[in-house]
Amino acid sequence: MTDISQVEGLEPLPPSHASLAFGVPESAPGTIYALSVSGGVRFRPKEEREILFGRNRPEVHVCVGEDDRRVSRCHGRLARRGGHWWLANTGHLPLQLPGSRMLSLEDEPFPLQTGYTPVFIRGTARRRHLVELYVADVDGRLPTPAPDAATLKDRPWKLDAAERLALVCLAQRYLLHEAYPQPGSWKQVADELTRLEAAGTWRPKRIEHLVTGVRKRLSAAGVPGLTREEVGEPVGNMLNHNLILELLHTRTLVPPDLRVLGED
């Protein structure tokens, strides 16, 4: 590190520092940690303080992607303003944030929440460079290990027989673990279910009604990304995609469910 890092309140972190995903030592609320494979810094909260990261080691606080010219010399800036830390993109390529959010040079700074935030920069030859961020809360530490405690599990959502059949058909590409799955269309699902012996006659409108009902029920229970207002236009398949991911993450739908479609 060079003179840029020699400012009051800034403490270096060695390259051997453990991942910030495991938490941080007890720190003053608002203290920020920034870490890459090259090392990092810890900075106590104070208005107008800044941390720079990028590949130009002499001119940034946190060096990332030093040997990758797709990473900008100064690719991002963390600034303390209004009692919050804000992340801004100052580089050519977007920063990838959790939830598939992309932060581009033209975007407004992004407010960091307390806790852990991984930030990725896509480099050459499919390399992905990671900058880990952690903003300490009242207690910056993660919960203590509890090896004997019961595992916390997501509870599967309740589906009736018709909803399950329609959703298994809608999500079959996901259940088959295809590389780039997409939900089936209402017509595709209706046609396939109609072809199934003893399935009766299915109409696209019935499939839409069943799936929309499940989305509304889960959205009301607090599952994000299931309404047009949340995802914005154009919606495309995004609502059904998000629904399917929720059903997979909670093990509401599992690959053996494909047996109802005649899959081995």
Residue pairs with C-beta under 8 A, 6 or more apart in sequence:
1 12
1 39
1 57
1 61
2 57
2 58
2 59
4 52
4 58
4 59
4 60
4 61
5 12
5 41
5 61
7 49
9 43
9 44
9 46
9 49
10 41
10 42
10 43
10 51
10 61
11 41
11 42
11 43
12 39
12 40
12 41
12 42
13 33
13 35
13 39
13 40
13 41
13 42
14 39
15 37
15 38
15 39
17 35
17 39
17 40
19 35
19 132
20 33
20 35
20 116
20 132
20 133
20 134
21 116
21 118
21 132
22 142
23 116
23 134
23 140
23 141
23 142
24 31
24 33
24 134
24 136
24 140
24 141
25 140
25 141
26 139
26 140
26 141
27 42
27 44
27 136
27 140
28 44
28 45
28 136
29 45
29 114
29 136
29 137
29 138
29 140
30 44
30 45
30 80
30 83
30 85
30 135
30 136
31 42
31 43
31 44
31 45
31 135
31 136
31 140
32 42
32 43
32 45
32 51
32 78
32 80
32 85
32 112
32 133
32 134
32 135
32 136
33 40
33 41
33 42
33 132
33 133
33 134
33 135
33 136
34 40
34 41
34 43
34 51
34 53
34 61
34 62
34 78
34 131
34 132
34 133
35 62
35 131
35 132
35 133
36 53
36 62
36 63
36 64
36 129
36 130
36 131
36 132
37 64
37 130
38 57
38 62
38 63
38 64
38 66
39 62
39 63
40 62
40 132
41 51
41 61
41 62
43 49
43 51
45 80
45 83
45 85
46 80
47 80
47 81
48 79
48 80
48 81
49 79
49 80
50 77
50 78
50 79
50 80
51 61
51 62
51 77
51 78
52 59
52 60
52 61
52 62
52 74
52 76
52 77
52 78
52 90
53 60
53 61
53 62
53 63
53 64
53 74
53 75
53 76
53 77
53 78
53 131
54 60
54 63
54 64
54 65
54 71
54 72
54 73
54 74
54 75
54 76
54 90
54 91
55 63
55 64
55 65
55 66
55 67
55 68
55 69
55 71
55 72
55 73
55 75
56 63
56 73
56 74
57 63
57 66
59 73
59 74
60 73
60 74
62 131
64 71
64 75
64 121
64 129
64 130
64 131
65 71
65 75
65 121
65 123
65 127
65 129
68 123
68 124
68 127
68 129
69 124
70 92
70 93
70 121
70 122
70 123
70 124
71 91
71 93
71 121
71 123
71 129
72 90
72 91
72 92
72 93
74 90
74 91
75 89
75 90
75 91
75 92
75 93
75 95
75 121
76 87
76 88
76 89
76 90
76 91
76 95
76 119
76 131
77 87
77 88
77 90
78 85
78 86
78 87
78 88
78 112
78 133
79 85
79 86
79 88
79 109
80 86
84 111
84 112
85 111
85 112
85 135
86 109
86 110
86 111
86 112
87 95
87 97
87 103
87 109
87 110
87 111
87 112
87 117
87 119
87 133
88 103
88 109
88 110
89 95
89 103
89 104
89 105
89 107
90 105
91 105
91 121
92 105
93 121
93 122
94 102
94 103
94 104
94 105
95 102
95 103
95 104
95 119
95 120
95 121
96 102
96 103
96 119
96 120
96 121
96 122
96 128
97 103
97 110
97 117
97 119
98 117
98 118
101 110
103 110
112 133
112 135
113 135
114 135
114 136
114 137
115 134
115 135
115 137
116 132
116 133
116 134
117 132
117 133
117 134
117 135
118 130
118 131
118 132
118 133
119 130
119 131
119 132
119 133
120 128
120 129
120 130
120 131
121 128
121 129
121 131
122 128
122 129
123 129
134 140
154 249
154 250
154 251
155 250
156 250
156 251
156 252
157 214
157 217
157 218
157 246
157 247
157 250
157 252
159 167
159 214
159 252
162 210
163 210
163 211
163 213
163 214
164 253
164 257
164 260
165 193
165 199
165 260
166 189
166 193
166 202
166 207
166 210
166 211
167 210
167 211
167 214
167 243
167 244
167 247
167 253
168 175
168 253
168 257
168 258
168 260
168 261
169 184
169 189
169 192
169 193
169 261
170 183
170 184
170 189
170 207
170 211
170 240
170 244
171 181
171 183
171 244
171 247
171 248
171 253
172 184
172 258
172 261
172 263
173 181
173 182
173 183
173 184
174 181
174 244
174 245
174 248
174 253
175 248
175 253
175 254
175 255
175 257
175 258
176 255
176 258
176 263
177 255
182 237
182 241
183 237
183 240
183 241
183 244
184 192
185 204
186 204
186 205
186 207
186 208
187 204
189 202
189 204
189 207
190 202
190 203
190 204
190 206
190 207
191 202
192 261
193 199
193 202
193 207
194 200
194 201
194 202
196 261
196 262
211 240
211 243
214 243
215 226
215 227
215 239
215 240
215 243
216 226
218 226
218 243
218 246
219 226
219 227
223 246
224 230
224 242
225 231
225 238
225 239
225 242
226 239
226 242
226 243
226 246
227 239
228 235
228 239
231 238
231 239
231 242
244 253
246 252
247 253
